[in-house]
Amino acid sequence: MSSPLTVDPALIAKVTDYIKVYMANYDPSHDYSHIKRVVHLAQTIQAQVPNTNRDIVTLAALMHDVGDRKYLKPGEDASRMIYTALTSLGASEELAEKIQVICLGVSYSSEIKDLARDADRLDAIGAVGIGRVFTFGGAKGRDLGNSIDHFEEKLLKLETMMKTDVGREMARERTERLRLMQEWWQQETEGVEAKKDTTEVLSRGLSDSSSDGSTGNMINPSIQRYGSSGYAPHEHLIISSIYSEFSSEVNAYNYASSMDTSNGQTTHPDAVAATASTSPAQHPHD
């Protein structure tokens, strides 16, 4: 059933500002961009699931990585971090408790819990997920093979763990992208000496990423570069395919993040924050 709790837009704006600062302490695999994508995915799923509260879903998506055990410092207790943060920002105790238990995966509202989990899992797979798993591995000092092993250990299993019909449908295509990348990796590492080291191939494309964090020409498949690059044809195909799939996932987010899927109103957390800043804030608190 839909939650009777109401959420002031000013609270969502304050939580968004809090999360921007909080996530700056994490590596790029779990940064604020990840949060924005999860919010977008959660809202996309929520729009097709009856009797769910969009604001509760948004807050849960915004807060879901607060207290992530992978980043906890010695002595920190994750069990009440979300509750404490939300009440300090003006949320009621009832609302803060609900968001806390949703994010911890406790069965408080199974529909909303499933929405938030599916959204987070979707961002772990597909082209974006591939980028994130290598980024996380690099941040932890792990070799490339360790990140590829994670495909089989966890990422390829996430499709079967989706709880919502919409989530399962979205996961199917992203999982195929994981399998394709896995096949490419095996082809290039099983007894065949690649003409160029894979890291060099990817880093040349990554050197075009823009300084503002946008995808830009992160992996540029431009034909103009093929003639002088010295890459083998299969390397061009890989670069082009990764660029295409990554762009399709990020562009879908960029387009939808500024427009509500149901009524054309701005619902992206950054946009809510900007709007709320012009009016007085209310303070009720694998």
N, C-alpha and C positions, 0 to 999 in steps of 0.2 A: 504494500500500500504506500501511497505517497506520504512523505513525512509532513506532519503538521507544522514543523519548525519553519520559520521564515528567516531569511538571510538578507541583511541590509547590504546593498551594493558597496557601501563604504567599507564594510568588513572584508569583502572579497578584494577590494583595492589594497587594503592594508596588509592582508595576507600575501598578496602578490608581491608587494614591495619587500616584505619580510623574506619571502622565498628567494627573491633575486639575490639578497645579501647572503642568506644561509647557504645556497647552492654554490656560491663562489668558492666555498671551502672544499668542494668536491672536484675530482678530475673531470675532463671534458666528456667522459662517457656518461656522467650523471650530473650534468650542469643544468642551468636554467632552460636551455634549449630543449633538453629532454623533458623537463616539466611542461613546457608549452605544448610539445607534441602529445604528451599523455593527456593533457587537458582537452586538446582538440579531438583526440581519438575517443576519449570518454564521452564527450558531448555528442560526437557522431553516433556512438552506440546508443546513448541515452535517448536520442531523438526517435529511435525505433523500438524502444522498450517501454510499454505502457506503465503508468502509475509509478514513475520514478521522479525524484526531485532534482531538477537540473542544478540548482545552487549547491545542494549537498554533494552531488557528484563532482562539481567543479572544485569545491573545497577539499574533498578527499583526494582528487587528482593533484591539486596544488601541494598538499601536505604529505603525499604518500612516501616520500624519501626522507622525511625528517626522522632522525634516529636510525637510519639504515645501518644495520650491524656491520656492514663492510667498512664503514667510515667512523664508527664510534671510537672515541678516545678512551683511554683507561679511566675507569671510575664513572663513566657516563651510563645512565640508565635510560634505555629507550622507551620503557613501558609507559612513561607519563610525559614524554617530551612534547608530543603534539598537543596534548591537553593543556599543558603549562603555557606553551606558545600561544595557543588560540585564546585562552582566557586573558593573557596579558595584552592581547590585541583588541579585546573588547567582546569576544564571543561569550554567550551565556554558558554556564556550566553544562547544561543539558546538550547544547550543540557541540561543545568541545568534546564531551564524552562520546557522543555519537561518532564524530569524525575520528577520534582516537581509536575506537574499537574497529571501525571500518578499515582503517589503514593497517591495523595489526592483524587483520584477517579474522577477527572474532565474529561469530555469526550474530550480528545485531540486525542488520538489514541485508539479507542475502542478495537481493537484486542489486543494490548499490555496491555492495562489496564485490560482486562478480563483475560489474561494470568497470570499477577501478582496476581490478586485477587484470581483466582482459586488455584494457588500454595500455597498462604498463608492459604486459607481455608482448603486445603487438609492436611496441617500440624496440623490443629486444630482437626482433627478427626482420627479414627483408634487407634491403640495401642499407638502410639506416642502422639496423642491428649489426650488420657486418662491420660497418665503420665503428660502431660502439664497442664491439667485442675486441677489436684490435687496439682501440684507444685505451680500454681498460687494462688489457694485457701489457701494453707499453708502460702505462702508469705504474703497474705493479712489477715491472722489470721482467716480465715473462717472455719467452721466445715465441716466434710466430706459430710454431707447431702446437704449443699449448692452447693458443686461441682457436686453432682449427679443431683440436680435440673437443673443445667446448661445444662445437656444433652438435656432435654426436651425443655428448654427455647431457646436454640440456636443451639447446636451442631448437633442434629438430623435433623435440618432444612437446614443445609448447602448443602446437596446433591442437593436439588431442586434449590439452588441459583447458582450452577455452570453455567458458561457461555459457556464453550467450550465443545465439544463432548468428547474430551479426558479427561477433568476434571471430567465430569459427570461419565464416565466409571470408573475412578480411585476412585471416591468418593463412588460409590455403595458398593464396598467391604469393605471399611473402615467404612462406616455407619453400616453395618451389625455387625462389631466388637463392635461398640458402643452399639448396641441393645443387643448383647450377654452379655456385661458387665453389662448393666442395669438390665437384667433379673437375673443375678447372684446376684446382689446387693439386689434386691427385695426378692429373695429366702432366703437370709441369714438374712434379717432384718425384715421380716414379721412374728413375733411371734415365731421364732425359735431361741433358744439360741445356737449360734455357739460354737463348742468345743474349738476353739481358736478365740480370737478377730481378726477381719480382719486386723487390723493394725499390729498385731504381725506377722500374716502370711506373709504379704507383706514385713514388715521390715526385717524379717529374710532373705528373698531372696535378698532384696536390700543391705544388709550388705556385699554382695559379689561383689558389684560394684567396679570397679578398680579406683584408685586414679586419673588416667589420664582422667577420664570422659568417657571412652569407655564403651560399654554395658557389656563386660566381662561376668561374671556369675551373672548379675544383678538380675535375677530371675532364680535360678538354679533348674530345674526340675529333677535333678539326682535321680535315683531310690535308690542310696546308702543312701540317706538321709531320704527316706520315712519310713524305718523300725523303726528308733529311733526318728522320729520327733514328733509323736503323732498326726499328722494331719489326719483329716478324708479324705476318698477317694475323695470327691468332692473338697476339698481344693487342693489336688494334681493336679486334672484336671484343676482347675482355674490357678494355678501357671504355669503349663506346657503350657496352652493355651496362657496366657498373654506373656510368654517368647517367644513362637513360633511366635505369631503375631508381637510383638515388634521387634524381630530379623529380620523378613522378611522385615519389612519396613526400618529398619536401614541398613541392609545388602544390600538392593537394592540401597540405597543411597551410601554406601561405595564403591560398585563395580562401579557404574556409575559415581561417582564424579571424578574419575581419568581418565576416557576415554570419549571422545566425541562420541555421539551416531551415528554421521554421518561419521566421517573420522578417528576415532581412535586417535585423538589428545587430549592432556590434555587441559581441559577447566575449571576445578574446580578453583574457585577464589584464593584459597591458592596456587595452582600450578602456576597460572598466576602471582601471586605476586612474587613467588620464581624465576620464569623465568625472569620477568622484572627487578628484583634486580640486575641481572648480566649485564644489559645494561643501558645506560643513559636514565633517565626518561624525557619525554617531558611534558611541562606545558602549554597547551592551556587553562585551569583552571583548637445482635449480635445482 
